[in-house]
Amino acid sequence: MKKGLACVFILMSALLHAQTTYFVDDVIGNDTNTGTLKSAPFKSINRVNQLHLKPSDSLLFRRGGTWTGNLIPKGSGAKNKRIVIGAYGSGPVPVLNAKGVRFKNETASYTIRLFNQEYIEIRDLKIENFKASEEPRQYPLKKSLVYVNTPKMGIYIEGKDCGTLHDIQLINLEISDVNGDMSTKHNGGVFAEITWNKDILKRVKSNFDGFLVVGCHIHDVDRTGWSNSSVWDDRSLNSTWGDKLENGKIHNWYPSEHIVFRNNKFERAGANALIVRVANAPLVEYNLFEYNGLKGSGNASFPFNCDNALFQYNEAAYTFYNTAADSWNGKPDVDAGGFDSDWNCKNTIIQYNYSHHNGHGGVLICCDGASKTSFNDGTIIRYNIFESNNHHIVRNSGTTTQTQIYNNVFFVSEDQDPVQIIFHKSWNGLPNQTVYTNNIFYALGAKHRFDLGKSTNNTFLANTFYGGIINTPSDVKKNTHNPLFVNDTPSKTNWKSYLRFLLQKESSEINNGIKVQGHPKKDMLGNPIKGNPDRGAFEMF
């Protein structure tokens, strides 16, 4: 009898926790329906906001449908039992658009909002947030308009005194047409943040663990494509938890973990396309960043206040350089490059990327020396192709330390204005201990130059300098011969055009590099590196 009762209890428990799928149809739906059948779906966002979703539940919108409002789902999934918010049927993906509407007591508008929720998967939707009465997304700008928009987001994710929030996935989303506020990076396509209570006694150390963004197309958004922040962000280079910092604050850096961006496309963000902050070992790979920074200053992608960030196999191109006349606020650009290892970062690796035709640089390493606790230490930039970037290729700005830049191709086109190939500059202090090894600097045209300023302890070893360079740094293993690329004709095309920088078999660069401590085992194409590496980004056999 007891065994029989136990079986009944287990069966009843399973039924109570069984997966439920809710359907939403803007044509045949009715909010008095159960919502659990395709033939009897819900109709409105207001109705589904009343649901309390359980682990393994799904909330699905009809393909071809359109909804206006703020989707605020309730409930969390569980490990291996995510709640899925997505689409059903055939045809175009469902469209959700907040149209600038703010939910009650909110300071910003969002189309989807998660609060202290985890194990959530949002996929196969088109998400917009466009308020027609405010400044549109057009470019070039019309200076007769007043550019003061309210903050808007496609998706807003907040964790507040929540501990660790696990496993949030954004998959195959199109997020576009968000005419947000250009004065803050904390709005645009997606914004995720960790916040806390004003009452110190109620604060709980919090972060994200597991945040996957894959196959998304984020475009035509202001100001930022994807960005995040955390209040648990104070530290200095060598401080540990609880240490008092030089600025009087206490080390409380508590990074998010397992943050991954893969196979996404970011286009036409008002400023930055992707910013990842306060994270340990975030991975950014196989993404395209194209035509970003249309309205204001912003490198396409960067980590800030992160350890061990890895950016690889990405393409960053055509980041727009704004003159004062172009910019929304009448100020000229200071950042309009492809990649950036930003300040308060340790051990950033930028490898196997293609950065080309950006308006103001190929890559930036920076640190504001005016801050008592700032640092940028141990950045590695290796096995990348930098082609036809304007003004400069590498900018090393401020009090950065121990930067290694090796086995890259730096290519300047003949039709470019004179370029500062390497540009070390002061930002309330100067770079120290930058090492350049096994790079090929190839400059068509004339009057291109190196500008190391007053930076200290720079080392150049086993680099090749070819073409119209008016000054080259001291290098005891310098090579000035033509490296013999397969093709040195400048290209306007995308990713695969970098194969022009393969070496011909007669090249003197083959086996002419030196091993660097921590040298990777493969080149940009995955070819193994054995013995002395070749110079440049490709290993030949």
C-alpha positions in Angstrom: 0.0 0.0 0.0 2.8 2.4 0.9 4.6 1.6 -2.3 1.4 2.3 -4.3 0.8 5.6 -2.6 4.4 6.6 -3.3 3.9 5.8 -7.0 0.7 7.9 -7.1 2.5 10.8 -5.4 5.4 10.7 -7.9 2.9 10.6 -10.8 0.9 13.5 -9.4 4.1 15.5 -8.9 5.2 14.8 -12.4 1.9 16.0 -13.8 2.0 19.2 -11.7 5.5 20.0 -13.0 4.9 18.9 -16.6 5.9 21.3 -19.4 3.2 23.7 -20.5 3.3 25.5 -23.9 1.4 28.7 -24.2 0.4 30.1 -27.7 -0.2 33.7 -28.6 -1.9 34.7 -31.8 -2.7 38.4 -32.6 -5.5 37.3 -35.2 -7.5 34.4 -33.8 -6.4 34.7 -30.1 -8.6 35.6 -27.2 -7.4 36.4 -23.7 -10.2 34.3 -22.2 -8.8 31.2 -23.8 -6.6 28.7 -22.0 -3.7 29.6 -24.3 -2.4 26.0 -24.2 -3.8 25.0 -27.7 -2.9 26.5 -31.1 -6.6 26.6 -31.8 -7.3 28.5 -28.5 -4.4 30.9 -28.1 -4.0 34.0 -26.1 -4.1 37.3 -27.9 -2.2 40.0 -26.0 1.0 40.7 -24.2 -1.0 42.0 -21.2 -2.5 38.5 -20.8 0.8 36.6 -21.0 2.4 39.0 -18.5 -0.1 37.5 -16.0 1.3 34.0 -16.4 3.8 32.6 -13.9 6.0 30.4 -16.1 7.5 27.2 -14.7 10.7 25.2 -15.6 10.4 23.8 -19.1 7.4 25.9 -20.0 7.3 27.7 -23.4 5.7 30.9 -24.5 5.4 31.0 -28.2 4.2 33.8 -30.6 2.7 33.1 -34.0 5.0 33.7 -36.9 3.7 36.5 -39.0 2.1 38.3 -36.0 2.9 41.7 -34.5 2.5 42.9 -30.9 2.9 46.2 -29.2 3.8 46.6 -25.5 6.2 45.6 -22.8 6.7 41.8 -22.4 7.5 41.1 -18.8 7.4 37.3 -18.3 7.4 36.0 -14.8 9.2 32.9 -13.5 12.5 31.1 -13.9 13.5 27.8 -15.3 15.8 25.3 -13.7 19.0 23.5 -14.7 18.4 21.7 -18.0 14.8 23.0 -17.9 14.9 26.4 -19.5 11.8 28.5 -20.0 11.7 29.2 -23.8 10.2 32.4 -25.3 10.0 32.0 -29.0 7.9 31.4 -32.2 5.6 28.8 -33.7 4.1 28.2 -37.1 5.6 29.3 -40.5 6.4 32.6 -42.1 8.2 35.7 -40.9 9.3 35.8 -37.3 7.0 37.4 -34.8 7.5 41.1 -34.2 7.4 42.7 -30.7 7.7 46.5 -30.5 7.3 48.6 -27.3 7.1 51.8 -29.5 8.8 53.8 -26.7 6.1 53.0 -24.1 7.4 52.8 -20.6 6.0 50.3 -18.1 4.7 51.9 -14.9 7.4 53.3 -12.6 10.2 52.6 -15.1 12.7 55.2 -16.2 13.3 53.6 -19.7 11.3 51.8 -22.3 12.0 48.1 -23.1 10.3 45.6 -25.3 11.3 42.5 -23.2 12.3 42.7 -19.5 13.8 40.1 -17.2 14.2 40.7 -13.5 16.1 38.3 -11.2 15.3 35.5 -13.6 17.4 32.6 -14.8 17.4 29.6 -17.1 15.6 31.6 -19.8 15.9 31.2 -23.5 14.6 33.9 -25.9 14.8 33.0 -29.6 13.4 33.4 -33.1 11.8 36.8 -32.6 12.1 40.3 -34.1 12.4 42.9 -31.4 12.0 46.6 -32.0 11.5 49.7 -29.9 10.8 52.7 -32.1 9.0 55.8 -30.9 7.8 57.7 -34.0 7.5 61.1 -32.3 11.2 61.1 -31.5 14.4 61.4 -33.5 14.4 58.7 -36.2 17.3 56.3 -37.0 18.2 58.0 -40.3 21.7 58.9 -41.4 23.1 61.4 -42.3 21.7 63.4 -39.4 19.3 66.3 -40.0 20.7 69.1 -37.8 17.3 70.9 -37.9 16.1 68.2 -35.5 16.6 68.2 -31.7 18.3 65.0 -30.7 17.0 64.3 -27.2 15.5 60.8 -27.1 14.2 58.8 -24.1 16.3 55.7 -23.2 15.1 52.6 -24.9 16.1 49.0 -25.1 15.0 46.0 -27.1 15.8 43.7 -24.2 16.6 44.7 -20.6 17.9 42.2 -18.1 18.5 43.1 -14.5 19.8 41.2 -11.5 19.4 43.0 -8.2 20.8 41.5 -5.0 20.0 38.1 -6.5 23.2 36.1 -6.0 24.1 34.3 -9.2 21.7 34.2 -12.2 22.4 31.2 -14.4 21.9 30.3 -18.1 20.4 33.1 -20.1 20.4 32.6 -23.8 19.5 34.9 -26.7 19.4 32.9 -29.9 18.5 33.9 -33.5 17.0 37.2 -32.6 16.8 40.3 -34.9 16.9 43.4 -32.7 16.6 46.6 -34.6 15.0 50.1 -34.9 15.6 51.2 -31.4 15.8 55.0 -31.4 17.3 55.4 -28.0 19.3 58.0 -26.1 22.7 58.8 -27.6 23.9 60.3 -24.4 24.3 57.0 -22.6 25.8 53.6 -23.5 23.2 52.0 -21.2 20.5 51.6 -23.8 20.1 50.3 -27.3 19.7 46.7 -28.5 20.3 44.8 -25.3 21.4 46.1 -21.9 22.1 43.8 -18.9 23.0 45.0 -15.5 23.7 43.9 -11.9 22.3 46.5 -9.5 21.9 46.7 -5.7 19.7 48.1 -2.9 20.3 51.6 -1.5 20.4 50.0 1.9 23.9 48.5 2.3 22.6 45.8 4.7 20.3 44.4 2.0 23.0 44.1 -0.7 23.8 40.6 -2.0 26.9 39.9 -4.0 25.5 39.2 -7.5 26.5 38.2 -11.1 25.6 36.3 -14.2 26.9 32.8 -14.8 26.2 31.6 -18.3 25.1 34.2 -20.8 25.0 33.0 -24.4 24.3 35.3 -27.4 24.4 33.4 -30.7 23.1 33.9 -34.2 21.6 37.3 -33.5 21.4 40.3 -35.9 21.5 43.6 -33.9 21.3 46.6 -36.2 20.0 50.2 -36.4 20.0 50.8 -32.7 21.0 53.7 -30.5 23.2 54.0 -28.7 24.8 50.6 -28.2 24.2 47.2 -29.8 24.9 45.1 -26.6 26.1 46.4 -23.3 26.2 45.5 -19.7 27.3 46.9 -16.3 27.6 45.8 -12.7 27.9 47.7 -9.4 30.3 45.1 -8.1 33.2 46.6 -10.1 35.8 48.3 -7.9 39.4 47.0 -7.9 42.9 47.9 -8.8 45.6 45.9 -10.6 46.7 43.8 -7.7 44.0 44.2 -5.1 41.9 41.4 -3.7 38.4 41.2 -2.1 38.0 43.7 0.8 41.2 45.7 0.2 40.9 49.4 0.5 41.8 51.0 -2.8 43.8 54.2 -3.4 40.6 56.1 -4.4 39.0 55.3 -1.0 36.7 52.5 -2.3 36.8 48.9 -1.3 37.7 46.0 -3.7 34.3 44.4 -4.5 35.0 43.1 -8.1 32.7 40.2 -8.7 32.7 39.3 -12.4 30.2 37.4 -14.4 31.3 34.1 -15.8 30.8 32.1 -19.0 29.8 35.0 -21.2 29.8 34.0 -24.9 29.0 35.9 -28.1 29.2 33.8 -31.2 28.1 34.1 -34.8 26.3 37.4 -34.4 26.1 40.4 -36.7 26.2 43.9 -35.4 25.5 46.7 -37.9 24.8 50.5 -37.7 24.8 51.0 -34.0 24.8 54.7 -33.1 28.1 54.2 -31.4 29.6 51.0 -30.0 28.3 47.7 -31.2 29.4 45.5 -28.3 30.7 46.3 -24.8 31.3 43.5 -22.2 32.1 44.7 -18.7 33.0 43.1 -15.3 33.5 39.6 -16.6 36.0 36.8 -16.3 37.1 35.1 -19.5 34.3 36.4 -21.8 34.5 34.9 -25.3 33.7 36.9 -28.4 34.1 34.9 -31.6 32.9 34.6 -35.2 31.0 37.9 -35.1 30.7 40.6 -37.7 30.9 44.3 -36.7 30.1 46.5 -39.7 29.3 50.2 -40.2 29.0 51.0 -36.5 29.6 54.4 -34.8 27.3 56.2 -37.3 26.3 59.0 -34.9 28.9 59.2 -32.1 32.3 58.2 -30.9 32.7 54.5 -30.4 35.0 51.6 -31.2 33.1 48.6 -32.6 33.8 46.2 -29.7 35.7 46.0 -26.5 36.0 44.5 -23.0 36.1 46.9 -20.0 37.1 45.9 -16.4 37.5 42.2 -17.5 40.1 39.5 -17.0 41.2 37.1 -19.7 38.8 38.3 -22.4 39.2 36.5 -25.7 38.2 38.1 -29.0 38.9 35.8 -31.9 37.7 35.1 -35.5 35.8 38.3 -35.7 35.6 40.9 -38.5 35.4 44.6 -37.7 35.0 47.0 -40.7 33.8 50.4 -41.7 33.4 51.9 -38.3 32.4 55.4 -39.0 34.6 58.4 -38.1 32.4 61.4 -37.1 33.5 64.9 -37.6 31.9 67.5 -35.4 29.3 68.1 -38.2 28.5 64.3 -38.3 28.1 63.7 -34.6 24.8 63.9 -32.7 26.4 66.2 -30.1 28.6 68.3 -32.3 31.8 66.8 -31.1 34.4 65.0 -33.3 35.3 61.4 -32.9 38.0 60.1 -30.5 37.2 56.4 -31.0 36.2 54.8 -34.3 38.3 51.7 -34.6 37.6 47.9 -34.9 38.8 46.4 -31.6 39.7 47.8 -28.2 41.3 46.4 -25.1 39.9 49.0 -22.7 41.1 50.0 -19.2 40.9 48.0 -16.0 41.5 44.8 -18.1 44.1 42.1 -17.5 45.3 39.6 -20.0 43.0 40.4 -22.9 43.8 38.4 -26.0 42.7 39.7 -29.4 43.7 37.1 -32.0 42.7 35.7 -35.5 40.6 38.8 -36.3 40.2 40.9 -39.5 40.0 44.6 -38.9 39.7 46.7 -42.0 38.6 50.1 -43.4 37.8 51.5 -40.0 37.6 55.3 -39.7 40.0 55.8 -36.8 42.3 52.9 -36.2 42.4 49.1 -36.3 42.9 48.4 -32.6 43.2 50.4 -29.4 44.9 49.5 -26.1 44.1 52.1 -23.4 44.1 53.2 -19.8 43.2 56.5 -18.2 46.2 57.4 -16.1 44.2 60.0 -14.2 42.4 57.3 -12.2 44.2 56.2 -9.1 43.1 52.6 -9.6 43.2 52.2 -13.4 45.3 49.7 -15.3 45.5 47.8 -18.5 48.0 45.0 -18.1 49.1 42.1 -20.3 47.1 42.7 -23.5 48.1 40.3 -26.3 47.3 41.2 -29.9 48.4 38.4 -32.3 47.8 36.7 -35.6 45.4 39.4 -36.9 45.1 41.2 -40.2 44.8 45.0 -40.1 44.1 46.4 -43.5 43.4 50.0 -44.7 42.5 51.5 -41.4 42.6 55.3 -41.4 44.6 57.7 -39.3 46.5 54.9 -37.4 46.5 51.2 -37.1 47.6 50.5 -33.5 46.9 53.2 -30.8 48.4 52.5 -27.4 47.0 55.2 -25.2 47.7 56.0 -21.5 49.3 54.0 -18.7 49.1 50.5 -20.3 51.7 47.9 -19.3 53.2 44.7 -20.7 51.4 44.7 -24.0 52.6 42.1 -26.6 51.8 42.6 -30.3 53.1 39.8 -32.5 52.6 38.0 -35.8 50.2 40.5 -37.3 49.9 41.9 -40.7 49.6 45.7 -40.8 48.7 46.9 -44.3 48.3 50.5 -45.5 46.7 51.1 -48.9 48.2 53.5 -51.5 45.1 55.6 -51.6 45.1 56.4 -47.9 46.3 59.6 -46.3 49.6 59.3 -44.4 48.9 56.9 -41.5 50.5 56.6 -38.1 51.1 52.9 -38.3 51.9 52.7 -34.5 50.7 55.6 -32.4 51.6 55.7 -28.7 50.0 58.7 -27.0 49.5 60.2 -23.6 46.2 59.8 -21.8 47.3 61.3 -18.4 50.3 59.0 -18.7 52.2 56.9 -21.2 52.5 53.3 -22.3 55.3 51.2 -20.8 56.8 47.9 -21.8 55.2 47.3 -25.2 56.8 44.5 -27.3 56.4 44.1 -31.1 57.6 40.8 -32.6 57.2 39.0 -35.9 54.9 41.6 -37.4 54.8 42.6 -41.1 54.4 46.4 -41.6 53.5 46.8 -45.3 52.8 50.4 -46.4 51.9 51.3 -50.0 52.1 55.0 -50.8 54.4 57.4 -48.8 55.0 59.3 -45.6 53.5 56.7 -43.3 55.2 56.7 -39.9 55.7 55.3 -36.4 54.9 57.7 -33.5 56.0 56.3 -30.2 55.9 59.7 -28.4 57.5 59.5 -25.0 56.4 56.0 -24.2 58.9 53.9 -22.4 60.7 50.5 -22.7 59.4 49.7 -26.2 60.9 46.6 -27.9 60.8 45.7 -31.6 62.3 42.4 -32.5 62.1 40.3 -35.8 59.7 42.6 -37.6 59.5 43.4 -41.3 59.1 47.0 -42.5 58.3 47.5 -46.2 57.2 50.4 -48.3 56.6 54.1 -47.8 57.5 54.4 -44.1 59.5 57.5 -43.3 60.9 56.2 -40.0 61.3 52.7 -38.5 62.2 51.8 -35.0 65.4 50.0 -34.0 65.1 46.3 -34.5 68.2 44.0 -34.4 66.4 41.4 -36.6 64.7 43.9 -38.9 63.8 42.9 -42.4 63.1 45.5 -45.1 62.6 43.2 -48.1 59.3 42.7 -49.8 57.6 39.9 -47.8 55.9 38.7 -51.0 52.3 38.4 -50.2 50.2 36.4 -52.7 48.5 39.7 -53.6 49.1 43.2 -52.3 46.2 44.8 -54.1 44.0 46.6 -51.6 40.5 45.1 -51.3 37.1 46.4 -50.3 35.6 43.0 -49.8 35.0 41.1 -46.6 36.4 38.2 -44.6 37.9 35.9 -47.2 39.9 38.7 -48.9 42.5 38.4 -46.1 43.9 35.3 -47.9 45.7 37.8 -50.1 48.2 38.1 -47.2 49.4 34.5 -47.4 53.1 34.3 -48.2 54.6 33.1 -51.4 56.9 30.1 -51.1 59.9 32.4 -52.0 59.2 34.8 -49.1 62.0 35.5 -46.7 59.5 35.7 -43.9 59.1 31.9 -43.7 60.8 30.5 -40.6 62.2 33.9 -39.9 60.3 34.8 -36.8 61.1 34.0 -33.2 59.2 32.1 -30.6 57.4 34.2 -28.0 56.5 33.0 -24.6 53.0 31.6 -24.6 53.1 31.4 -28.4 49.9 29.7 -29.7 50.1 26.3 -31.5 48.3 27.4 -34.6 48.1 30.4 -37.0 45.0 32.3 -38.2 43.9 29.5 -40.5 44.5 26.7 -37.9 47.9 25.6 -39.5 50.2 24.2 -36.8 53.3 26.3 -35.8 56.4 24.2 -35.6 59.9 25.4 -35.0 60.6 29.1 -35.7 57.3 30.8 -36.7 56.9 32.7 -39.9 56.5 36.4 -39.7 52.9 37.7 -40.3 49.7 36.0 -39.5 50.0 32.8 -41.6 52.3 29.8 -41.3 53.5 28.3 -44.6 54.8 24.8 -45.4 
